[in-house]
Amino acid sequence: MGPVLDTWVVLQRLAIDGGPIVELDGRPAQGTRHEIMFAVLADGGEPVVVKFERIQGALDRERAALAWLGAEAPGAAPALVAFGDASLDGDRVRCLVTERCPGAPPATVEGWERMGGALGRLAEVGHSDHRLPRLEPDEFVEEHAARVRELGARLDRFVEAIPDWAALTQRALPTVVVMVLTHGDPGPGNYLDTGSTGTLVDWEQAQIAPIGLDLGRLMFIALLGSGPEGYEAKDHHARCRAASRGYLHAVADHWCPTAAEIRWWLSVAAIQFIYDRWRGGGRPGPWEQAAQVLPVALSGAHHLHH
């Protein structure tokens, strides 16, 4: 783990092995896996973002995703500037440097539709044959079933009003499965909206997985009202519909799910959130809060298809 940084680092200089010198100049909202700093390149003054690795190897997947997207879909993600080991005031650190993109978390229904569209357009990128993990359909379904089994009776009071809950937890993926690049952690904290376009950021959970994963997670996040610190959660159902609309429009040439399929993906996303919060001891919020949204999400899923 590298040094814990703070706002006093305005004049600190980061020297990346074989790369540029970076001047740190600000501290945005933080995640849990990395220390994040705003900075500028010493040569030219271009604004950049620096992630310092807290967990060994945690930046490798994001570096692979950004390198791939930079070659195949420029503009979909921040450009990768540098990656590797560096020196900071005598300490050795590992970091990833990207361009600093304009925008802010989407605060309008239109912004959520743009975010859905940005995620859907990842289906056009194709498949990577290197470095990014691949979650095969059978493995995906088994992981979902294992989470449901481990949660066990904790779910009973939340799903008792869902008449087809048993069928939802046993249903396999469709016979024909489209595998695509997925962001893995979609939501307003990881999309910078400019009002006309936007950029997906924070690719540390990127992988090749069945299409529908990002859609289900984004829709559930909208209904849950989750977002970065200070984010105003409102218009939950309108944002959910807009995100779905943007995503489905973007993937229309690859995937046209039925309302039943969308309900299945929403149930999968809900279990992922409930399980992660339960295993995380209530971080970033009580697992029961996510469980309460599950029946609401499934009861209204038929309205979210269009």
Secondary structure by P-SEA (a helix, b strand, c coil): cccccccccccbbbbcccbbbbbbcccccccccbbbbbbbcccccccbbbbbbcccccaaaaaaaaaaaaacccccccccccccccccccccccbbbbcbbbbcccccaaaaaaaaaaaaaccccccccccbbbbcaaaaaaaaaaaaaaaccccccccccccaaaaaaacccccbbbbcccccccccccbbbccccccccccccccccccaaaaaaaaaaaaaccccccccccaaaaaaaaaaaaaaaaacccccccaaaaaaaaaaaaaaaaaaaaaaccccccaaaaaaaaaaaaaacccccc
